[in-house]
């Protein structure tokens, strides 16, 4: 979004309030300035020089979860999320509250593996402090066998080939999900490519107003994934899918083909013999899945095909994560989480299923009496029986992997419960 489009957008708002009813930050604070129309009015006042940038104004603009509820409910089709991203970029020089976080984000995401090595000696202390602050779910490690190195999972028979954009949360917090995805896709006879040279999707940078950095990361990912000859590019994180599909054309003017979430890709392909899983499940809709990818039925259809009985909550709500929102607006985030967990618990479900690793992370802080699973874990349990033979795994050669990193000695082992992988080098 350029400055002209930005000014047109903030001038177009008629303050109808259509965005208010579904705004999680307003639910948590009951403040008009924590609604989309309130923030748009502040931005219009800023453009007309009626107010000046400062701590209070910046706090209102950076207190949005960027969930997309307001964008999809706007009767004038204002892309409110893009307006707020642009506003944060304009205000970042006056936003001292997040300045240290911007620097740390820039350093941390430049090489996430190196970052985790640096903090490893302080891991236990850091985990305890973050857990005590309720910023980290209880008994969750920051570094548990991160998914890296191995790059191609090859089935015995192949009908297609897909690439996976892992995303930082899956790679470093829930690496077991990558093995689950590979197992499911191999069972469906798809070869699975995990390019280790991917970088962050850029969403954390945009949320902090760091558009130039987001642009740089988008270019790097485009270079890596556009060179792969695959049928689709999949991700276990809806936010990453939204970034690759929606943000990259705006940021760099380039579009990756066939980027989609796993439920969309797998919905019509889960027609093989599978084990029926009898459980009562409620599905938590990730905000970006619901609002930007606009699919809420596919995951439920897959769960039903696997034998699950879907129980819907009376109201589908945001989990309250919103990246840095859960840190800088902790009390409001916890109020949103508490209300969401209450809705989920009232269903009487056996398990909560979602399709977003960040939602799993946030919900794990509040839901301690129910397991929280990613959709791919349920699908793996249903599809990947003992009769399914483990696939061979290969490393990408330099012709496929752009900008290969210097590998460490040795390979990381799959988490317990997954087959031991045979490593070889792909020649073709």
C-alpha positions in Angstrom: 0.0 0.0 0.0 1.4 3.4 -1.0 0.7 6.7 0.8 -2.1 7.7 -1.6 -3.9 4.4 -1.2 -3.4 4.8 2.6 -5.0 8.2 2.7 -7.9 7.2 0.5 -8.6 4.2 2.8 -8.6 6.1 6.1 -10.9 8.7 4.5 -13.3 6.1 3.2 -14.4 4.8 6.6 -17.9 6.1 7.5 -17.7 4.8 11.1 -20.6 2.4 10.6 -19.3 0.1 13.3 -19.6 -3.1 11.3 -16.1 -3.9 12.5 -16.9 -3.5 16.1 -18.9 -6.6 16.8 -16.2 -9.1 15.9 -13.2 -7.2 17.2 -11.4 -9.3 19.9 -9.3 -6.3 21.2 -12.6 -4.4 21.8 -14.1 -7.4 23.6 -11.1 -7.4 25.9 -10.9 -3.6 26.6 -14.4 -2.1 25.7 -12.6 0.9 24.4 -13.7 2.6 21.2 -10.0 3.3 20.3 -9.4 -0.4 20.3 -11.8 -0.9 17.3 -10.9 -0.6 13.7 -13.0 2.5 13.2 -11.5 4.1 16.2 -8.0 3.4 15.0 -8.9 4.7 11.5 -10.3 7.9 13.0 -7.0 8.4 14.9 -5.1 7.9 11.7 -7.2 10.4 9.9 -6.6 12.9 12.7 -2.9 12.2 12.4 -3.0 12.8 8.6 -4.8 16.1 9.2 -2.2 17.0 11.9 -4.9 17.2 14.6 -2.8 14.7 16.7 0.9 13.9 16.8 2.7 10.6 17.0 3.4 9.5 20.5 3.2 6.7 23.0 -0.6 6.8 23.4 -1.3 6.9 19.7 1.2 4.2 18.9 -0.2 2.0 21.6 -3.6 2.1 20.0 -2.2 1.3 16.5 0.0 -1.5 17.8 -2.7 -3.0 20.0 -4.5 -4.7 17.1 -4.2 -8.5 16.8 -4.3 -8.2 12.9 -6.8 -11.0 12.9 -8.6 -9.8 9.9 -12.1 -9.8 11.4 -12.6 -6.1 10.6 -11.3 -6.4 7.0 -13.8 -9.1 6.1 -16.7 -7.4 7.8 -16.1 -3.9 6.3 -19.1 -3.1 4.0 -16.8 -0.8 2.0 -14.2 -3.5 1.4 -11.4 -1.4 3.0 -8.3 -3.5 3.4 -8.0 -2.5 7.0 -5.1 -4.9 7.8 -3.0 -3.3 5.0 -3.9 0.1 6.4 -2.6 -0.8 9.8 0.6 -2.4 8.4 1.3 0.8 6.5 0.5 2.9 9.5 2.9 0.9 11.7 5.6 1.3 9.1 5.1 5.1 9.1 5.1 5.3 12.9 7.9 2.9 13.7 10.5 5.7 14.1 8.4 7.3 16.9 7.5 3.9 18.5 10.2 3.5 21.2 8.2 0.9 23.0 8.9 -1.7 20.3 12.4 -0.5 19.3 14.3 -3.1 21.2 12.0 -5.8 20.0 12.6 -4.7 16.4 16.4 -5.0 16.8 16.0 -8.4 18.5 13.6 -9.6 15.8 16.1 -8.5 13.1 18.9 -10.4 14.8 16.9 -13.5 15.8 15.3 -14.2 12.4 18.5 -13.6 10.4 19.6 -17.1 11.4 17.1 -18.9 13.7 19.3 -21.9 14.2 22.2 -19.8 15.4 19.9 -17.7 17.6 18.7 -20.9 19.4 22.3 -22.0 19.9 23.1 -18.7 21.5 20.3 -18.9 24.0 20.6 -22.6 24.7 22.9 -22.2 27.8 20.1 -19.9 29.3 17.2 -22.1 28.1 16.0 -23.5 31.4 16.1 -20.1 33.1 14.4 -18.4 30.2 11.7 -21.1 30.0 10.9 -20.8 33.7 10.7 -17.0 33.6 8.5 -17.1 30.5 6.3 -19.8 32.0 5.9 -17.9 35.3 4.9 -14.8 33.2 2.3 -17.0 31.4 4.0 -16.2 28.1 5.0 -19.8 27.6 2.7 -22.9 28.1 3.6 -25.0 31.1 6.3 -27.7 30.5 7.0 -26.6 26.9 10.6 -26.4 25.8 11.8 -23.7 23.4 14.2 -26.1 21.6 13.0 -29.6 21.2 14.7 -31.3 18.3 14.2 -28.6 15.7 13.3 -29.9 12.2 16.1 -29.3 9.8 18.7 -31.0 7.6 16.6 -33.7 5.9 14.9 -32.3 2.9 13.1 -34.8 0.7 10.7 -37.5 1.9 10.2 -39.9 -1.0 7.4 -42.6 -1.1 7.8 -46.0 -2.8 5.3 -44.9 -5.5 4.9 -41.2 -6.5 1.9 -39.5 -8.1 3.1 -35.9 -7.3 5.5 -33.6 -5.6 4.9 -30.9 -3.1 7.1 -28.4 -1.3 6.5 -27.4 2.4 7.1 -24.0 3.9 7.7 -25.0 7.4 7.5 -21.7 9.2 9.4 -20.8 12.4 6.8 -22.1 14.9 6.7 -25.6 13.4 10.4 -25.8 12.8 11.5 -24.8 16.3 8.5 -25.4 18.6 6.5 -28.2 17.0 9.0 -30.1 14.7 7.0 -33.3 15.1 4.3 -31.8 12.9 6.7 -31.8 10.0 7.2 -35.5 10.3 3.4 -36.0 10.6 2.9 -34.0 7.4 5.6 -35.9 5.5 4.0 -39.3 6.7 0.6 -38.3 5.5 1.7 -37.0 2.2 3.9 -40.1 1.6 0.9 -42.3 2.5 -0.9 -40.4 -0.3 2.0 -41.1 -2.6 3.4 -37.5 -2.7 7.1 -36.7 -2.6 7.7 -34.0 0.0 10.4 -31.3 -0.3 11.5 -29.3 2.7 13.9 -26.6 1.5 16.2 -25.8 4.4 17.1 -22.4 2.8 13.6 -20.9 3.5 13.6 -17.9 5.9 10.8 -16.4 8.0 7.6 -15.6 6.0 7.9 -12.0 7.1 4.7 -11.7 9.1 6.5 -10.8 12.4 8.4 -8.0 10.6 5.2 -6.5 9.1 3.5 -6.5 12.5 6.3 -4.4 13.8 6.3 -1.9 10.9 9.5 -3.4 9.4 8.3 -3.4 5.8 11.8 -3.3 4.3 12.8 -6.4 6.2 9.6 -8.1 5.2 10.3 -7.3 1.6 13.8 -8.7 1.8 12.6 -12.0 3.4 9.9 -12.3 0.7 12.5 -12.0 -2.0 14.6 -14.7 -0.5 11.7 -17.1 -0.1 10.5 -16.4 -3.6 13.9 -17.2 -5.0 13.9 -20.6 -3.1 10.4 -21.7 -3.8 9.9 -20.4 -7.3 12.8 -22.7 -8.5 11.1 -25.9 -7.2 9.1 -27.9 -9.7 6.2 -28.9 -7.5 2.5 -29.4 -7.7 1.8 -27.2 -4.7 3.5 -25.3 -1.8 2.0 -26.2 1.5 2.3 -25.0 5.0 1.0 -26.1 8.4 0.6 -22.4 9.4 -2.2 -20.3 8.0 -0.3 -17.1 8.7 2.6 -18.3 6.5 0.1 -19.2 3.8 -1.5 -15.8 4.0 2.0 -14.2 3.8 3.1 -16.1 0.8 -0.2 -15.8 -1.1 -1.6 -12.4 -0.1 1.4 -10.3 1.1 4.1 -11.3 -1.4 2.4 -9.9 -4.5 1.9 -6.6 -2.5 5.5 -6.6 -1.1 7.6 -7.7 -4.1 5.1 -7.8 -7.0 5.7 -11.5 -7.5 3.4 -14.4 -6.8 4.2 -18.0 -5.9 2.0 -20.5 -7.7 -0.3 -23.0 -5.9 0.3 -21.9 -2.3 -2.4 -23.4 -0.1 -3.1 -24.7 3.4 -3.1 -28.4 4.1 -6.9 -28.7 4.5 -7.6 -27.3 1.1 -5.0 -29.5 -0.5 -5.9 -32.7 1.2 -9.7 -32.4 1.3 -10.3 -34.3 -2.0 -7.3 -36.6 -1.6 -8.1 -38.3 1.7 -10.1 -41.1 0.0 -7.8 -44.0 0.8 -8.4 -46.8 3.3 -8.1 -45.2 6.8 -8.7 -46.1 10.4 -11.7 -44.5 11.9 -11.0 -42.5 15.0 -13.9 -42.3 17.4 -13.7 -39.0 19.4 -15.7 -35.9 20.1 -13.7 -33.0 18.7 -14.2 -29.2 18.5 -12.4 -27.4 15.8 -10.8 -24.0 16.6 -10.8 -21.8 13.5 -7.5 -19.8 13.2 -8.3 -16.2 12.4 -6.1 -16.0 9.3 -7.6 -19.3 8.0 -11.1 -18.1 8.5 -10.7 -14.5 7.3 -8.1 -14.5 4.6 -8.0 -18.1 3.3 -11.8 -18.2 3.7 -12.1 -22.0 4.4 -13.8 -23.3 7.5 -15.4 -26.4 6.2 -12.5 -28.3 4.7 -10.8 -29.2 8.0 -14.2 -30.3 9.5 -14.8 -32.5 6.4 -11.4 -34.2 6.9 -12.1 -34.8 10.6 -15.5 -36.2 9.8 -13.9 -38.5 7.2 -11.5 -39.7 9.9 -14.5 -40.6 12.1 -14.5 -37.6 14.5 -17.8 -36.2 15.8 -17.5 -32.4 15.4 -19.1 -30.3 18.2 -19.3 -26.6 17.5 -18.9 -24.0 20.2 -21.7 -21.4 20.5 -19.2 -18.7 19.4 -16.0 -19.0 17.4 -13.4 -16.6 18.9 -9.8 -15.5 18.4 -7.3 -17.2 20.7 -5.7 -13.9 21.6 -2.1 -14.6 20.5 -1.5 -12.1 17.7 2.3 -12.5 17.9 3.7 -9.6 20.0 0.1 -8.7 21.1 0.2 -11.5 23.8 3.4 -9.9 25.2 2.8 -6.2 25.1 -0.9 -6.5 25.8 -0.8 -9.5 28.1 -3.8 -8.7 30.3 -6.1 -8.2 27.3 -4.6 -11.3 25.6 -5.4 -13.4 28.6 -9.0 -12.1 28.8 -9.5 -13.1 25.1 -7.9 -16.5 25.8 -10.0 -17.2 28.9 -13.2 -16.4 27.0 -12.2 -18.6 24.1 -11.2 -21.5 26.3 -14.5 -21.3 28.1 -16.4 -21.6 24.8 -14.3 -24.6 23.8 -14.7 -26.4 27.2 -18.5 -25.9 27.2 -18.7 -28.2 24.1 -17.8 -31.2 26.3 -15.3 -32.3 23.6 -12.6 -35.0 24.1 -10.0 -33.0 22.1 -9.5 -29.5 20.6 -8.2 -29.6 17.0 -6.9 -26.6 15.1 -4.8 -26.0 12.0 -2.4 -23.4 13.3 0.7 -24.0 15.5 0.4 -20.5 17.0 -3.1 -21.2 18.1 -1.9 -24.5 19.7 0.8 -22.5 21.5 -1.7 -19.9 22.8 -4.5 -22.3 23.7 -2.0 -24.5 25.6 -1.7 -21.7 28.2 -5.4 -22.0 29.1 -6.6 -25.4 28.1 -4.9 -27.9 30.5 -7.7 -30.5 30.7 -8.0 -31.3 27.0 -5.4 -32.3 24.5 -4.9 -29.8 21.6 -3.9 -31.3 18.3 -3.0 -30.1 14.9 -5.3 -31.4 12.1 -2.3 -33.2 10.5 -1.8 -35.2 13.7 -5.4 -36.6 13.6 -5.0 -37.3 9.9 -1.7 -39.1 10.5 -3.3 -41.3 13.1 -6.1 -42.2 10.7 -4.1 -42.7 7.5 -0.7 -43.9 8.6 -1.3 -47.4 10.0 1.4 -50.0 10.7 0.9 -51.3 7.1 2.3 -48.0 5.7 6.0 -48.4 5.0 8.3 -45.6 6.0 9.5 -43.5 3.1 13.1 -43.0 2.2 14.5 -39.5 2.8 17.0 -37.7 0.7 18.9 -34.5 0.8 18.4 -31.9 -1.9 21.3 -31.3 -4.2 22.6 -27.8 -4.8 20.7 -27.5 -8.0 17.4 -27.6 -6.1 18.4 -25.9 -2.9 19.1 -22.2 -3.5 21.7 -20.7 -1.1 22.4 -23.9 0.9 23.6 -23.3 4.4 26.6 -24.8 6.0 25.3 -28.1 7.5 26.3 -29.2 10.9 27.8 -32.6 11.3 25.2 -35.3 11.9 21.5 -35.4 11.3 18.7 -34.7 13.7 16.6 -37.8 14.6 12.8 -37.9 14.2 10.8 -37.5 17.4 9.7 -40.7 19.2 6.9 -42.5 17.4 8.2 -41.7 13.9 10.2 -44.2 11.7 13.9 -44.0 11.6 14.9 -42.3 8.4 17.5 -43.5 5.9 19.6 -40.7 4.6 20.9 -40.7 1.0 21.8 -38.1 -1.6 19.4 -37.3 -4.4 21.2 -37.7 -7.7 18.5 -36.5 -10.1 
